[in-house]
Amino acid sequence: MLMTLFHVIDILINIPEKSVYSLNLTIVYRYNMTTGLNTAIRKVIPSDQASRPIDNHMRHAVQVGDDVYVSGLLGVHKKMLQIVDGDVTAQTKEALNNLKNILKNTNCDFTNVVKATYYLINLEEWDEVANVLNKFLKEPYPVASIVQVNTLPMDARIQIDVTIKSGKLVA
């Protein structure tokens, strides 16, 4: 009988305040208790319908088993590769449209989102963000964290990262 043990390590790396980039990295690996070997089990989710990641070393989404980890999405127009014009409302809508396209590539929808983190430059803009979220998300809502940050890549107003549980979920 093959026995495995899964480990998830969440790492948040703070880069000096003068930088506009932050990195939130989840590492998942399998430890085979029979052989004693660690094996990475992950599949990169293609995101050709979403905006391109801002760096070639990043991926929008990686699937590990039934879990899909989606990196921080910005309100970047998928063809122009720049932040959409407008306020936090427009940027939130575009980020969620990018997420919608990633969800399609995993045969999921917004009901599969189980955790979300919203990074905002200004917490006073949360009501505007919530109004947009209400058009995309339905009950039961994912667990969520709202974090105020000093800066985001490309002078964005909001960045969203999520965890998705693929397959059929029962409420």
C-alpha positions as CSV (number, residue, x, y, z in Angstrom):
1,M,0.0,0.0,0.0
2,L,1.4,3.4,-1.0
3,M,1.0,6.0,1.7
4,T,1.5,9.6,1.1
5,L,1.5,12.7,3.2
6,F,0.7,16.1,1.7
7,H,2.3,19.3,3.0
8,V,1.3,22.8,2.2
9,I,3.6,25.7,3.0
10,D,2.4,29.2,2.6
11,I,5.2,31.8,2.2
12,L,4.7,35.5,2.1
13,I,7.8,37.3,1.0
14,N,8.0,41.0,1.7
15,I,10.1,42.9,-0.7
16,P,11.6,46.3,0.3
17,E,9.1,49.1,0.3
18,K,10.6,50.8,-2.8
19,S,9.6,47.8,-4.9
20,V,6.2,47.6,-6.5
21,Y,6.1,43.8,-6.4
22,S,5.2,41.3,-3.7
23,L,5.2,37.6,-3.9
24,N,2.7,35.2,-2.3
25,L,3.8,31.7,-3.0
26,T,2.2,28.4,-2.0
27,I,4.4,25.3,-2.2
28,V,2.7,21.9,-2.2
29,Y,4.6,18.7,-2.2
30,R,3.9,15.0,-1.6
31,Y,6.0,13.0,0.8
32,N,5.9,9.3,0.0
33,M,6.0,7.5,3.3
34,T,7.1,4.2,1.7
35,T,10.1,5.6,-0.3
36,G,10.8,8.7,1.7
37,L,10.8,10.9,-1.4
38,N,9.2,14.3,-1.8
39,T,7.3,14.8,-5.1
40,A,5.8,17.9,-6.4
41,I,2.3,17.4,-7.8
42,R,1.1,20.4,-9.8
43,K,-0.4,21.3,-13.1
44,V,-0.1,24.8,-14.6
45,I,-3.6,26.0,-15.7
46,P,-3.5,27.8,-19.1
47,S,-4.8,31.3,-19.0
48,D,-4.9,32.3,-22.7
49,Q,-8.2,34.1,-22.2
50,A,-7.0,36.0,-19.1
51,S,-4.4,38.8,-19.1
52,R,-0.8,37.6,-19.2
53,P,1.0,37.4,-15.9
54,I,3.2,40.5,-15.3
55,D,6.3,38.4,-15.1
56,N,7.4,35.4,-17.1
57,H,8.3,33.5,-13.9
58,M,4.7,33.6,-12.6
59,R,1.6,31.7,-13.5
60,H,-2.0,32.7,-13.0
61,A,-3.0,29.3,-11.6
62,V,-1.6,26.0,-10.5
63,Q,-3.7,22.9,-9.8
64,V,-2.7,20.5,-7.1
65,G,-5.2,17.6,-6.7
66,D,-8.6,19.2,-6.4
67,D,-7.2,22.6,-5.3
68,V,-6.4,25.4,-7.7
69,Y,-4.3,28.3,-6.4
70,V,-4.8,31.5,-8.4
71,S,-2.1,34.2,-8.1
72,G,-2.9,37.9,-7.5
73,L,-5.0,39.1,-10.4
74,L,-5.1,42.7,-11.4
75,G,-7.6,44.7,-13.5
76,V,-5.4,44.2,-16.6
77,H,-7.0,44.2,-20.0
78,K,-6.1,40.9,-21.6
79,K,-5.2,42.3,-25.0
80,M,-3.7,45.7,-24.0
81,L,-1.7,44.3,-21.1
82,Q,-2.3,47.4,-19.0
83,I,-4.6,48.4,-16.1
84,V,-8.0,49.3,-17.4
85,D,-8.9,52.9,-17.3
86,G,-11.1,54.0,-14.5
87,D,-11.6,53.6,-10.8
88,V,-11.4,50.6,-8.4
89,T,-14.8,49.4,-9.8
90,A,-13.6,49.0,-13.3
91,Q,-10.4,47.3,-12.1
92,T,-12.3,44.9,-9.9
93,K,-14.6,44.0,-12.7
94,E,-11.7,43.3,-15.1
95,A,-9.8,41.3,-12.4
96,L,-13.0,39.2,-11.9
97,N,-13.4,38.7,-15.7
98,N,-9.8,37.5,-15.8
99,L,-10.7,35.1,-12.9
100,K,-13.8,33.9,-14.8
101,N,-11.6,32.9,-17.7
102,I,-9.3,31.0,-15.5
103,L,-12.2,29.3,-13.8
104,K,-13.4,28.1,-17.3
105,N,-10.1,26.5,-17.9
106,T,-10.5,24.4,-14.7
107,N,-14.2,23.5,-15.5
108,C,-15.2,25.6,-12.5
109,D,-17.2,28.7,-11.8
110,F,-17.4,31.3,-9.0
111,T,-19.2,28.8,-6.7
112,N,-15.9,26.8,-6.5
113,V,-14.0,29.8,-5.0
114,V,-13.5,28.8,-1.4
115,K,-11.0,31.5,-0.3
116,A,-10.3,35.0,-1.5
117,T,-7.8,37.7,-0.5
118,Y,-8.4,41.3,-1.6
119,Y,-5.5,43.7,-1.5
120,L,-6.6,47.3,-1.7
121,I,-4.7,50.6,-1.8
122,N,-7.5,52.3,0.1
123,L,-9.9,50.4,2.4
124,E,-12.5,53.1,1.9
125,E,-13.0,51.7,-1.6
126,W,-14.3,48.4,-0.2
127,D,-17.9,49.3,-0.7
128,E,-17.3,49.8,-4.4
129,V,-15.5,46.5,-4.6
130,A,-18.3,44.7,-2.7
131,N,-20.8,46.0,-5.2
132,V,-18.9,44.4,-8.1
133,L,-18.4,41.2,-6.1
134,N,-22.1,40.9,-5.6
135,K,-22.5,40.6,-9.4
136,F,-20.1,37.7,-9.6
137,L,-20.3,35.8,-6.2
138,K,-23.4,34.1,-4.7
139,E,-24.1,32.4,-1.4
140,P,-22.3,30.7,0.2
141,Y,-19.5,33.2,-0.1
142,P,-15.9,32.2,0.2
143,V,-13.9,33.0,3.3
144,A,-12.1,36.2,2.6
145,S,-9.5,38.6,3.9
146,I,-9.2,42.3,3.0
147,V,-5.7,43.7,3.3
148,Q,-4.6,47.4,2.8
149,V,-1.3,47.7,1.0
150,N,0.9,50.7,0.2
151,T,1.3,49.9,-3.5
152,L,0.4,47.3,-6.1
153,P,2.0,46.4,-9.4
154,M,1.2,48.6,-12.4
155,D,-0.3,51.2,-10.0
156,A,-3.4,49.0,-9.6
157,R,-6.0,49.9,-7.0
158,I,-6.9,46.2,-6.2
159,Q,-5.4,42.8,-6.5
160,I,-7.3,39.5,-5.9
161,D,-6.0,36.0,-5.3
162,V,-8.2,33.0,-4.7
163,T,-8.2,29.3,-3.9
164,I,-10.6,27.1,-5.8
165,K,-11.8,23.6,-5.0
166,S,-12.5,21.9,-8.3
167,G,-15.3,19.4,-8.7
168,K,-18.8,19.5,-7.4
169,L,-19.3,21.3,-4.1
170,V,-22.3,20.9,-1.8
171,A,-23.5,23.9,0.1
